[in-house]
Amino acid sequence: LDVIFQGPRWTIEPNDLILPINSLSRQATVSCQAEGSPPPHYRWSLNGTLIDLGNDYRRHMSGGNLIISNLERNQDTGIYQCIAYNTWGTIVSRKASLQFAYLDTFKTQMVRSAVNVREGQGVVLLCGPPAHSGELTFAWIFNEYPYFVQQDSRRFISQETGSLYIAKVEPSDVGNYTCVVNNTVTREKMLSSPTPLVLRSDGVMGEYEPKIEVHFPDSVPAAKDSVIKLECFALGNPVPEISWRRTSGVPFPSKVKMKNSNGVLEIPNFQQEDAGTYECVAENRRGKNAARGRLSFHAKPHWLQTIDDTALSIEENLFWECKASGKPKPSYSWLRNGQPLTAEDRLQIENGALSVAALNLSDSGMYQCVAENKHGIIYSSAQLMVLASPPSFSKSPLRALLKARSGSTVTLECKPRAAPPAISLWKKGNEILQRSERITLLSNGTLQIANISKQDAGSYTCIAKNQFGTASTTGKLIITEIIVGESIVLPCQIACDPALDVSFSWAFNGQLIDFQQDNGHFERVGGSISGDLMIRNIQLNHGGKYVCLIDTDVDSLSTSAILVVKGPPGPPDKVSVEEITDSTAQLSWTAGRDNGSPITGYSVQARTPFTVGWQAVDTVPEIINGNMLTATVVDLNAWVEYEFRVVARNDVGLGEPSPPSDKTRTEDTIPDTAPTDVGGGGGTKSELVITWEPVPEELQNGEGFGYIIAYRQTGTVMWTRAVISTPGVSRYTFRNDTIPAFSPFDVKVAAYNNRGEGPFSSIASVYSAEEVPSAAPKRVVARSVSAVQIEVVWEALRAIPERVLGYEVVYWEDDTKPDTIGKVRLTGNHTAANLTSLRADTAYYLSVAAFNTAGPGPQSAPINSTTKKPPPDRPPLNIQWTMVGSTLSLHWDPVVATETESKVTGYLVLLKRHRYNDMTTILTTKTSVELSISASDNYLIQIKAMSEGGEGASSEPIHIHKSSEFAVLSTCISFPLQPLMKPK
């Protein structure tokens, strides 16, 4: 079915109007025009309520235009919206406001109160403009018309408030001042009552530093392309000089203008790069003062991706997505035939994405995606047609001749136009095809036949059916095509008298094939009545016409075949960056060769100094079809050098990538990533240590990168700021003797660059450095445990103002230097520690200190302890064992300690059971022991001498093997360094 979309489309939408109040006797026209078939009808709404034109004598329509006669301010002011509709659906226009400009008179008063001021003092004369609508301009008359106050470095008229500022009053300023208010729309002019300025007689005002009376707000939202005017003026004696700067240090571009003796900074055509913090400085010889404020960039929504007219079959699913840029980020909503859509069972809405499941005819109509922020609202319209029709192959019949190659897989597509989609079946001749190892029937109606052979040639018919009817299409499968790298045999055979001499030759594209010079691609196969040609590892240049020439004694024959070779596409070329922003790049390229199979799509890759090789990137549109040669790459990082390349694909596969584009750097912008893992703490006395994870270079968004650290004591309001201009730094230490120890601070960190300041991280709580514990542990006692170990015990510290995170024991030998001290640190409320790996029979000195993050406190008074003498270094010898039943008796010679060794206090017998891999220990003061063991297991036995100095050397292992004859008396003597003997 050829679908023609005929729903209404806007050609003219209404625009905002502001009319002088004196035009109330005239008429106004709000324009609106749409096209469609049939031609659309129109309705209008005012402030969201439909206008009943049938009962309204003042309003009528001409085409789609709304004409309002005898305008009335109270009834006609508001927001107008045009609605266009025809049989296909309804759309709404953008909203337009109609306002009336006016200027009331000043409140009646004969004379304003006089303003008394000393000579040399500054003064402000208030205008107090009357009620109005529409833009105002201000001027002041001095004494009488037409003498107007001339602005200079001493006098300034604010166009924001209308007030007159005189930085330093001189005697010539005495007189009457009248404020003149002008409405730029109505061109009306109103004069206030005069304000007398009188000099006081009590002396002249002395010099004083500037006092800024006119300055812009702390935060000023600035719309893209707008003209921004910032005012700044100060009172002071001498008259202050005004200067401007950006806190980032970036100089003003040439478009920025200073007016009225620098009292006004004007930025025309405001752009993203103009955002940032601006500072006005007023200075005289008595001092200077400054005022600053931040200009933030705002932009109304702008479409990056819109929705398109779509025709889908009944029961199919709809998915539409629209994307818009803007500052702040736009929000999305959806309309169907002018009415808001909400999520329900079949309909899901997520930001700019709309999905509708199982479409029915009532879903047809006009849809609008709406993107909105506080600066504007935009609409994207598209028509949805839900179709219901019988199958038809008029636009997609099977080709009359279907060519396939022997051994390949052929795909026959059955694509009838039908709504809902038709159910398809296939026939070869009159036989219905069934699934098999080689035959696949896909759910979309496609037939695939693998490993094609001659038996598969014939007529194939697809029959399609839905509830509205049936249709069929037929094609004949007869010949071949092949893909690069595969091989094929072209048959050439005849039936003839065996007595005839037959010769075969082959021509390719009119030239005889030289089988000796073809680089191994061509080979003759077959017998005397067969001249088949095998083509191996086919390349693209092998596609064309092949002719088999047959010569016999009586005749010459020929047969031909067309070989179509397909391959992946060639590389695209001339990839170039047409336009680049801080996050997007508009690319264009030229198509490469399709190599016999149409290009179905492209993908874009990019690389930067921060990536490993080429990476796939997101684009708009997300899917780039084979007919497109442009795309917008999105979600790029600002101020990063990119190269781009494009890869084409077709049904055969992916082609080679294009040559890379020239290196192009994205534009810079303010950082949009805050540092992470903000924390800190520790340090030494009077320090606040703040740490964070540095922002990677690829996310710094521009030159001049650094960090802004803000901190305040918890519970206070004012933040203190510090700036670090080193990108890789991750630590800042604030030192000040007034910082209280271990006091909580709120900290946050932001990044900045030459473009301005980025967002702050979330606030973290960090404690300032604490003081070391002020006291040493008491009642420290040491006890020698063995030749290599001393146990130390102390009393925990209590009721000291500092935190105690744990304790550390330092120790040294009596003959060592202080720099050879050993240390054991225990975190927690421990009151004992073991010093190990010590030297035997050695005196050690030790002391204990408490510690926290600031370090260790004072040490306790040193005490000493001497390790025990070492245990004997000889194992028990002459070990004898006897087995009676399940009782094992062991006996050995005693170990005698020398004078330099600890006295033997007993023996330790270790019994290891193999089956359970467990260990039993027996301690005895004798030189013999009896053990009860199992007959069904193997054992290993070792013996050690025990002393105050610890365990002595271990005897050679004794192996007891399981035996079924435990009744036999068994005896063995174990000698050192001799192999063990099995019991006899």
Secondary structure by P-SEA (a helix, b strand, c coil): cccccccccccbbbbbbbbccccccccccbbbbbbcccccccccccccccccccccccccccccbbbbcccccccccbbbbbbbbcccccccccbbbbbbbbcccccccccccbbbbcccbbbbbbbcccccccbbbbbbbcccccccccccccbbbbccccbbbbcccccccbbbbbbbbbcccccbbbbccbbbbbbbccccccccccccccccccbbbbcccbbbbbbbbbbcccbbbbbbbbcccccccccccccccccbbbbcccccccccbbbbbbbccccccbbbbbbbbbbcccccccccbbbbcccbbbbbbbbbbcccbbbbbbbcccbbbbbcccccccccbbbbcccccccccbbbbbbbcccbbbbbbbbbbbbbbcccccccccccbbbbcccbbbbbbbccccccbbbbbbbcccbbbbbcccccccccbbbbbcccccccccbbbbbbbccccccbbbbbbbbccccccbbbbbbbbbbccccbbbbbbbbccccccccccccccbbbbbccccbbbbbcccccccccbbbbbbbccccccbbbbbbbbbbccccccccccccccccbbbbbbbbcccccccccbbbbbbcccccccbbbbbcccccccccccbbbbccccccbbbbbbbbbbcccccccccccccccccccccccccccccbbbbbcccbbbbbbbccccccccccbbbbbbbbccccccbbbbbbbccccccbbbbbccccccbbbbbbbbbbbccccccccccbbbbbcccccccccccbbbbbbccccbbbbbbbbbccccccccbbbbbbbcccccccccccccccccccccccccccccbbbbbbbbbbccccccccccbbbbbbccccccccccbbbbbbcccbbbbbbbbbbbccccccccbbbbbbbbccccbbbbbbbccccbbbbbbccccbbbbbbbbccccccccccbbbbbbbcccccbbbbbbbccbbbbccc
